[in-house]
Structures are given as C-alpha cells and as structure tokens.
Amino acid sequence: MKTSGRSEETPVKRLAIISATSTVMVTDTPTGHGLKAVRECSAHEALSVVIFMGQLFSLMPVVGYTGSDPRHVTVRVRSVRFVYAMVTLSLMLTLVVMLVNHTAHLPGFNVSVACTIQPEMRSVSASLAYYAVILLFMVELIGLARNWSTIMTRWYEDELPFRSAPYRPPVGALSLRRKVRLIACGVILCAFLEDILNFISAYQLNGLHIRYCPHRSGFWKNFFHREHPYVLRAVSYNPAIGWAIELTMRVAKFTWHFVDVFIICLSLCLQRRFLQYNERLERMVGQPQSVGVWRELRLHFVRLTELLRFLDGRFSRLILVSCANDMFFITMQLFNSFDLKPTTMTSIYFWYSLAFLMGRCFLMLFVVSSVSSAADRPLETLRRFPSSNWNLDLRRLCDSVATADNALSGMRFFYIRRPLILAMAGTIITYELVLLDQVKNIPDNTRDCTF
C-alpha cells in the first residue's frame, strides 16, 4: 500500500485498486484468530439521510446518493431537484434585493430599526446578515453538490480499511448510520418546534396589533405587512405572494439550521475512523507485533490525516461562515433579551430560540473538536507500548501523531479544538456582563402603528 502517486491516478482507478486489495489485512494477534469480521457502513451511506433532509428544502441537489457506490453520484441540471434549488436561490436573492432597497429608503438606518423578517431579529442589520448568510449557505451547498462524487469517492477509498477486521466499531457505540440519523433528526425536530413557536408568537402578536391598530383589512394582510414590509415596496399584496414568501422563509430557516447539522454529521463520520484506529491500538497493548503491523498502522494513520486535510480544504469555508453566523446571532439575541415581550408565547419562543441556538452552536463545536481529540488519543496509547516493540515505523508513527495538525478549521483562521469552546463561552459571558451594565430596556412597540 503506497501513499504517493495520488495525483497520477484517477479516483475510479484508485477506488478499484483499493477495493481489490483491502481484504488483505495484517493480523494484530499472534494466532490470527479471535477477530470477528464486522462490516460498517461508509460515510457516503451514513450521510444519505442528511442529504435527503436537505433535498426536502431544496439543498444538495444530487442524485444517486442512496446507492453504495459514490461514483454514481451526480448533479443533473434538468432534474427536479436542481430546478427546485435554483428557484429557491432566485427567490432568496430577490428578497435580499428588496430588503436592501427597503433599507436604503429608511430615514435613519441603525441597529435599533424595527424587525423586518423574524420576531427575534430586532434590527434591519440582523435581517441583512440573516439573508446574506442564507445565500452563502445555499451557494456553498450547491458547490459541494457539484463535487460530492469526488469528495465521497476519496472518502470512501480512504476509510475502506477501517470498515472491516481488524478494525471494529467502538465498544458499546451505536452504528454510524444510526448515530448520524438520531442526531440529525433530533436537531431538526428541535428546529421544527422552534419554527412552530415562531409562527404562534407572530400570530398572537398580529392579533394584538390589530386590536390597537385596526387600519389593515384582513388578518393575514396585516400579518404580511408586519412581517415583510420590504416586499410591499416592489409588489402589491396578494395572498398567493404572501404564502409563497412564507414558504420561502421556511426553507431559509431550515437552511440556517441545516448547515450546523451537516457539519456535525460530517464530523461524526470522520471522528469514527480515528476512534476505530485507537481501539485497535488498545487491543494491541501488551502483545508483541511484527514490523508489518506497525508499517500498516503508520500507513493507515497517514491515510486518515490526508483525508482530514482533504475534507478541511473542502468544508472549512462552510465551517467559518457557520461559526461566524452562530456567534453573531447569539450576541444579537442576548441584546434582544432586554426587550419587553408583549405576550407569554413571545417570551417562550424567544428563550427557547436562544437556548436552541446556543445549544446547536456548542453541539457543533463539541462534535467538530472531538475529531481533534480522537486524532490525538493514539499518542497516549503508543506511549504505553514497551521498548521491545520499538522500531522505525513505530517511531515515525509517534512523530506523525505528535506533530500533525489533525483538526478541522475555519479557513485556517482558527482550528476547532476543545479550548475554542471555552474561549467562545467566555466571550459570550463577557458580552452579557457588558450589556447588563450598559443596555437599557427598549420600550414595547406593540402599539406602534406607523409601519
């Protein structure tokens, strides 16, 4: 098994070579017995449920992702998925243009301007940032969809040795497919609950507003005027347009949540291979091993580190925007926590939304940082081997584990490790303490009929 010459072979050729040779494994035990063959699903198969969720809301317009061979994944321009994605992207771009036009006509644009998109976003600046982030996410996911076959083929071939003996799934752990499904579905269900609370809160606020400002004809027309006034500068109110905008908002909100889920599931699949690697080392402690075993282990670790760097190059831009987005809206929500809430449901929705946003952010950071933690664990295990096992390959393996930057990053501006979580938490706490000293309560604008 060689680590050089990757650029001279096509992905299809490399996949065929590794598939033909992956069954020849060097045993970890003196007798070669006692290892039960366990075949685990690939990252390509585990992530299929995440892609399916995204496609329900126009994201990741790829076909063939449910099969076992990632080489069959492709993007078809004439498919319903691709048209759906382009229509949604065009609608979002149109809304951004309308919002920018609306902002330009405001008499005094600042961070205290009333909410225009979501009840929790108390400023036009937050609304502009929200739309900009959604557009970036959509464009980035379309770009990833175009290269998904290349990414998954590389991932498939690099993780192939870890899907069968002598590697095993971590003891007591759920299967990779089930773990990804449980976490993805759990976060998305919490997101749907937030959206339901959002709608109920906006519904009650609209009813309360009509009670004080009965100048709009019809409940839903007034609702549209309150939630999307920037659209009215370009088009007249129409129920069909109103519901189309609301459906587009649901897609946008799902995209906002989906990117964190997407990054979490990617990291789970990558972390799994490092955990399997360390589990194999743990089983070898106290047993004499041949030079061939150490050479294979060194080459497999190099394979994992190369895979991590490859994935970091493809997903680091998405990680950077996601971290910046989460931190911006956490701080914005903390600022909004000083607002008066006119209804009980508004308070419930606001605090649930803030708790969910912070929980989703720190879950994403924790899972992504676990890749770095799992990649560093083999060094602790290797130090427990006796000096009688020492050889050139073991020394090179120790050097590789100790010196490699095995962590996902945000465009290499920062690497996501556990200390970063503590640093971000400290920043949020400091920001909140400053607000407690400086920010005054903003008066309730429920009876403001000037919109």
For each residue, the residues with C-beta under 8 A, 3 or more apart:
1: 21 296 299
2: 5
3: 6 299 302 303 306
4:
5: 2 8 9
6: 3 9 14
7:
8: 5
9: 5 6 13 14 17
10: 13 14
11: 14 15 71 150 153 154 157
12: 15 16 71 153
13: 9 10 16 17
14: 6 9 10 11 17 18 157
15: 11 12 18 19 71 153 156 157
16: 12 13 19 20
17: 9 13 14 20 21
18: 14 15 21 22 157 160
19: 15 16 22 157 160
20: 16 17
21: 1 17 18 24
22: 18 19 25 160 161 164
23: 164
24: 21
25: 22 161 164 165 166 296
26: 166 290 292 293 296
27: 31 32 35 166 293
28: 35 166 280 283 284 287 289 293
29: 32 33 34 35 287
30: 287 288
31: 27 34
32: 27 29 35
33: 29
34: 29 31
35: 27 28 29 32 165 166 168
36: 165 168
37: 164 165
38: 164 165 168 169
39: 163 164
40: 162 163 164 169 175 176
41: 45 46 163 175 176 177
42: 45 46 68 70 155 156 159 160 163
43: 46 47 152 155 156 159 176 266 269 270
44: 47 48 65 68 70 73 152 155 156
45: 41 42 48 68 177
46: 41 42 43 49 176 177 180 265 268 269
47: 43 44 50 51 65 180 265 266 269
48: 44 45 51 52 65 66
49: 46 52 53 177 180 181 184 185
50: 47 53 54 180 184 261 262 265
51: 47 48 54 55 60 62 65
52: 48 49 55 56 65 66
53: 49 50 56 57 184 188 258 261
54: 50 51 57 59 60 141 258 262
55: 51 52 58 59 60 61 81
56: 52 53
57: 53 54 88 250 251 254 255 258
58: 55 61 84 85 87 88 89 138 251
59: 54 55 85 138 141 255 258
60: 51 54 55 65 141 144 145 148
61: 55 58 75 79 81 82 84 85 142 145
62: 51 65 73 74 75 81 145 148 149
63: 73 74 75 76 79 81
64: 67 72 73 74
65: 44 47 48 51 52 60 62 73 148
66: 48 52
67: 64 72 73
68: 42 44 45
69: 72
70: 42 44 73 148 149 152 153 155 156
71: 11 12 15 149 153
72: 64 67 69 149
73: 44 62 63 64 65 67 70 148 149 152
74: 62 63 64 149
75: 61 62 63 79 82 145 146 148
76: 63 79 81 82
77: 82
78: 82 83
79: 61 63 75 76 82 83
80: 83 84
81: 55 61 62 63 76 84 85
82: 61 75 76 77 78 79 85 86
83: 78 79 80 86 87
84: 58 61 80 81 87 88
85: 58 59 61 81 82 88 89 138 142
86: 82 83 89 90
87: 58 83 84 90 91
88: 57 58 84 85 91 92 138 248 251
89: 58 85 86 92 93 135 138 139 142
90: 86 87 93 94
91: 87 88 94 95 244 248
92: 88 89 95 96 131 134 135 138 248 252
93: 89 90 96 97 135
94: 90 91 97 98
95: 91 92 98 99 131 230 231 245 248
96: 92 93 99 100 128 131 132 135
97: 93 94 100 101
98: 94 95 101 102 230 231 233 234
99: 95 96 102 103 116 117 124 127 128 131 230
100: 96 97 103 104 128
101: 97 98 104 105 230 233 234
102: 98 99 105 106 116 124 229 230 233
103: 99 100 106 109 124 128 230
104: 100 101
105: 101 102 233
106: 102 103 109 113 124
107:
108: 113
109: 103 106 113 124 125
110: 113 123 125
111: 123 125 126
112: 122 123 442
113: 106 108 109 110 116 123 124 125
114: 122 445 448 451
115: 118 119 120 121 122 123 127
116: 99 102 113 121 124 127 227 228 229 230
117: 99 121 127 130 131 227 228 249
118: 115 121 127 130 198 253
119: 115 198 201 202 205 346 349 350
120: 115 198 333 336 349 350 353 354
121: 115 116 117 118 126 127 130 329 332 336
122: 112 114 115 126 332 335 336 339 442
123: 110 111 112 113 115 126 127 332
124: 99 102 103 106 109 113 116 127 128
125: 109 110 111 113 128 129
126: 111 121 122 123 129 130 329 332
127: 99 115 116 117 118 121 123 124 130 131
128: 96 99 100 103 124 125 131 132
129: 125 126 132 133 325 328 329
130: 117 118 121 126 127 133 134 252 256 329
131: 92 95 96 99 117 127 128 134 135 252
132: 96 128 129 135 136
133: 129 130 136 137 256 321 325
134: 92 130 131 137 138 252 255 256
135: 89 92 93 96 131 132 138 139
136: 132 133 139 140 321
137: 133 134 140 141 255 256 258 259 318 321
138: 58 59 85 88 89 92 134 135 141 142 255
139: 89 135 136 142 143
140: 136 137 143 144 317 318 321
141: 54 59 60 137 138 144 145 255 259 262 318
142: 61 85 89 138 139 145 146
143: 139 140 146 147
144: 60 140 141 147 148 151 314 315 318
145: 60 61 62 75 141 142 148
146: 75 142 143
147: 143 144 150 151 314
148: 60 62 65 70 73 75 144 145 151 152
149: 62 70 71 72 73 74 152 153
150: 11 147 153 154
151: 144 147 148 154 155 311 314
152: 43 44 70 73 148 149 155 156
153: 11 12 15 70 71 149 150 156 157
154: 11 150 151 157 158 307 310
155: 42 43 44 70 151 152 158 159 269 307 311
156: 15 42 43 44 70 152 153 159 160
157: 11 14 15 18 19 153 154 160
158: 154 155 303 304 306 307 310
159: 42 43 155 156 162 163 273 307
160: 18 19 22 42 156 157 163
161: 22 25 164 167 300 303
162: 40 159 167 273 276 277 300
163: 39 40 41 42 159 160 167
164: 22 23 25 37 38 39 40 161 167
165: 25 35 36 37 38 168
166: 25 26 27 28 35 280
167: 161 162 163 164 276 277 279 280
168: 35 36 38 165 171 276 279 280
169: 38 40 173 175 176 272 276
170: 173 272 275 276 279
171: 168 279
172:
173: 169 170 179 275
174: 178 179 182
175: 40 41 169 178 179
176: 40 41 43 46 169 179 180 268 269 272
177: 41 45 46 49 180 181
178: 174 175 181 182
179: 173 174 175 176 182 183 268
180: 46 47 49 50 176 177 183 184 265 268 269
181: 49 177 178 184 185
182: 174 178 179 185 186
183: 179 180 186 187 261 264 265 268
184: 49 50 53 180 181 187 188 261 264 265
185: 49 181 182 188 189
186: 182 183 189 190
187: 183 184 190 191 257 260 261 264 360 363
188: 53 184 185 191 192 254 257 258 261
189: 185 186 192 193
190: 186 187 193 194 356 360
191: 187 188 194 195 253 254 257 356
192: 188 189 195 196
193: 189 190 196 197 352
194: 190 191 197 198 349 352 353 356
195: 191 192 198 199 250 253
196: 192 193 199 200
197: 193 194 200 201 345 348 349 352 353
198: 118 119 120 194 195 201 202 253 349 353
199: 195 196 202 203
200: 196 197 203 204 345 349
201: 119 197 198 204 205 343 345 346 348 349 350
202: 119 198 199 205 206 223 226 227
203: 199 200 206 207 223
204: 200 201 207 208 343 345 346
205: 119 201 202 208 209 226 342 343 346 446
206: 202 203 209 210 219 222 223 226
207: 203 204 210 211 219
208: 204 205 211 212 342 343 446
209: 205 206 212 213 222 226 446 449
210: 206 207 213 214 216 219 222
211: 207 208 214
212: 208 209 446 447 449
213: 209 210 216 447 449
214: 210 211
215: 449
216: 210 213 221 222 225
217: 221
218: 221 222
219: 206 207 210 222 223
220: 223 224 239 242
221: 216 217 218 224 225 237 242
222: 206 209 210 216 218 219 225 226
223: 202 203 206 219 220 226 227 242
224: 220 221 227 228 231 237 242 245
225: 216 221 222 228 229 232 237 451
226: 202 205 206 209 222 223 229 451
227: 116 117 202 223 224
228: 116 117 224 225 231 232 242 245
229: 102 116 225 226 232 233 451
230: 95 98 99 101 102 103 116 233
231: 95 98 224 228 234 235 241 245
232: 225 228 229 235 236 237
233: 98 101 102 105 229 230
234: 98 101 231
235: 231 232 238 241
236: 232
237: 221 224 225 232 241 242
238: 235 241 242
239: 220 242 243
240: 243 244
241: 231 235 237 238 244 245
242: 220 221 223 224 228 237 238 239 245 246
243: 239 240 246 247
244: 91 240 241 247 248
245: 95 224 228 231 241 242 248 249
246: 242 243 249 250
247: 243 244 250 251
248: 88 91 92 95 244 245 251 252
249: 117 245 246 252 253
250: 57 195 246 247 253 254
251: 57 58 88 247 248 254 255
252: 92 130 131 134 248 249 255 256
253: 118 191 195 198 249 250 256 257
254: 57 188 191 250 251 257 258
255: 57 59 134 137 138 141 251 252 258 259
256: 130 133 134 137 252 253 259 325
257: 187 188 191 253 254 260 261 360
258: 53 54 57 59 137 188 254 255 261 262
259: 137 141 255 256 262 263 318 321 322 325
260: 187 257 263 264 322 326 360 361 363 364
261: 50 53 183 184 187 188 257 258 264 265
262: 50 54 141 258 259 265 266 318
263: 259 260 266 267 315 318 319 322 364 367 368
264: 183 184 187 260 261 267 268 363 364 367 368
265: 46 47 50 180 183 184 261 262 268 269
266: 43 47 262 263 269 270 311 315
267: 263 264 270 271 367 368 370 371 408
268: 46 176 179 180 183 264 265 271 272 367
269: 43 46 47 155 176 180 265 266 272 273
270: 43 266 267 273 274 307 308 311 371 408
271: 267 268 274 275 367 370 371 374
272: 169 170 176 268 269 275 276
273: 159 162 269 270 276 277 304 307
274: 270 271 277 278 304 371 374 375 377 378 406
275: 170 173 271 272 278 279 374
276: 162 167 168 169 170 272 273 279 280
277: 162 167 273 274 280 281 297 300 301 304 378
278: 274 275 281 282 374 377 378 381
279: 167 168 170 171 275 276 282 283
280: 28 166 167 168 276 277 283 284 297
281: 277 278 284 285 297 378 381 382
282: 278 279 285 381
283: 28 279 280
284: 28 280 281 287 289 293 385
285: 281 282 381 384 385
286:
287: 28 29 30 284
288: 30 388 389
289: 28 284 293 294 389
290: 26 293 294
291: 294 295 391 393
292: 26 295 296
293: 26 27 28 284 289 290 296 297
294: 289 290 291 297 298 389 391 393 394 397
295: 291 292 298 299 393
296: 1 25 26 292 293 299 300
297: 277 280 281 293 294 300 301 393 397
298: 294 295 301 302 393 394 396 397 400
299: 1 3 295 296 302 303
300: 161 162 277 296 297 303 304
301: 277 297 298 304 305 378 397 400 401
302: 3 298 299 305 306 400
303: 3 158 161 299 300 306 307
304: 158 273 274 277 300 301 307 308 375
305: 301 302 308 309 375 400 404 406
306: 3 158 302 303 309 310
307: 154 155 158 159 270 273 303 304 310 311
308: 270 304 305 311 312 371 375 406 407 408
309: 305 306 312 313
310: 154 158 306 307 313 314
311: 151 155 266 270 307 308 314 315 408
312: 308 309 315 316 408 409
313: 309 310 316
314: 144 147 151 310 311
315: 144 263 266 311 312 318 319 408
316: 312 313 319 320 408 409 410 411 412
317: 140 320 321 411
318: 137 140 141 144 259 262 263 315 321 322
319: 263 315 316 322 323 368 408 409 410 411 416
320: 316 317 323 324 410 411 413
321: 133 136 137 140 259 317 318 324 325
322: 259 260 263 318 319 325 326 364
323: 319 320 326 327 361 365 410 416
324: 320 321 327 328 410
325: 129 133 256 259 321 322 328 329
326: 260 322 323 329 330 357 360 361 364
327: 323 324 330 331 361 424 427 428
328: 129 324 325 331 332
329: 121 126 129 130 325 326 332 333 357
330: 326 327 333 334 354 357 358 361 428
331: 327 328 334 335 428 431
332: 121 122 123 126 328 329 335 336
333: 120 329 330 336 337 350 353 354 357
334: 330 331 337 354 428 431 432 435
335: 122 331 332 338 435 439
336: 120 121 122 332 333 339 350
337: 333 334 350 354
338: 335 435 439 440 441 442
339: 122 336 441 442 444
340: 441 442 443 444
341: 344 346 347 350
342: 205 208 346 444 446
343: 201 204 205 208 346 347
344: 341 347 348
345: 197 200 201 204 348 349
346: 119 201 204 205 341 342 343 349 350
347: 341 343 344 350 351
348: 197 201 344 345 351 352
349: 119 120 194 197 198 200 201 345 346 352 353
350: 119 120 201 333 336 337 341 346 347 353 354
351: 347 348 354 355
352: 193 194 197 348 349 355 356
353: 120 194 197 198 333 349 350 356 357
354: 120 330 333 334 337 350 351 357 358
355: 351 352 358 359
356: 190 191 194 352 353 359 360
357: 326 329 330 333 353 354 360 361
358: 330 354 355 361 362 428
359: 355 356 362 363
360: 187 190 257 260 326 356 357 363 364
361: 260 323 326 327 330 357 358 364 365
362: 358 359 365 366 421 424 425
363: 187 260 264 359 360 366 367
364: 260 263 264 322 326 360 361 367 368
365: 323 361 362 368 369 416 420 421 424
366: 362 363 369 370 421
367: 263 264 267 268 271 363 364 370 371
368: 263 264 267 319 364 365 371 408 416
369: 365 366 372 373 407 416 417 418 420 421
370: 267 271 366 367 373 374
371: 267 270 271 274 308 367 368 374 375 406 407 408 416
372: 369 375 376 406 407 408 415 416 417 418
373: 369 370 376 377 417 418
374: 271 274 275 278 370 371 377
375: 274 304 305 308 371 372 378 401 404 406 407
376: 372 373 379 380 401 406
377: 274 278 373 374 380 381
378: 274 277 278 281 301 375 381 382 397 401
379: 376 382 383 398 401 402
380: 376 377 383 384
381: 278 281 282 285 377 378 384 385
382: 281 378 379 385 394 397 398 401
383: 379 380 398
384: 285 380 381
385: 284 285 381 382 389 390 394
386: 389
387: 390
388: 288
389: 288 289 294 385 386 394
390: 385 387 394 395
391: 291 294 394 395
392: 395 396
393: 291 294 295 297 298 396 397
394: 294 298 382 385 389 390 391 397 398
395: 390 391 392 398 399
396: 298 392 393 399 400
397: 294 297 298 301 378 382 393 394 400 401
398: 379 382 383 394 395 401 402
399: 395 396 402 403
400: 298 301 302 305 396 397 403 404
401: 301 375 376 378 379 382 397 398 404
402: 379 398 399
403: 399 400
404: 305 375 400 401
405: 415
406: 274 305 308 371 372 375 376
407: 308 369 371 372 375 415 416 417
408: 267 270 308 311 312 315 316 319 368 371 372 415 416
409: 312 316 319 412 413 414 415 416
410: 316 319 320 323 324 413 414 416
411: 316 317 319 320
412: 316 409 415
413: 320 409 410
414: 409 410 420
415: 372 405 407 408 409 412 420
416: 319 323 365 368 369 371 372 407 408 409 410 420
417: 369 372 373 407 420
418: 369 372 373 421 422
419: 422 423
420: 365 369 414 415 416 417 423 424
421: 362 365 366 369 418 424 425
422: 418 419 425 426
423: 419 420 426 427
424: 327 362 365 420 421 427 428
425: 362 421 422 428 429
426: 422 423 429 430
427: 327 423 424 430 431
428: 327 330 331 334 358 424 425 431 432
429: 425 426 432 433
430: 426 427 433 434
431: 331 334 427 428 434 435
432: 334 428 429 435 436
433: 429 430 436 437
434: 430 431 437 438
435: 334 335 338 431 432 438 439
436: 432 433 439
437: 433 434
438: 434 435
439: 335 338 435 436
440: 338
441: 338 339 340
442: 112 122 338 339 340 445
443: 340
444: 339 340 342 447
445: 114 442 448
446: 205 208 209 212 342
447: 212 213 444
448: 114 445 451
449: 209 212 213 215
450:
451: 114 225 226 229 448
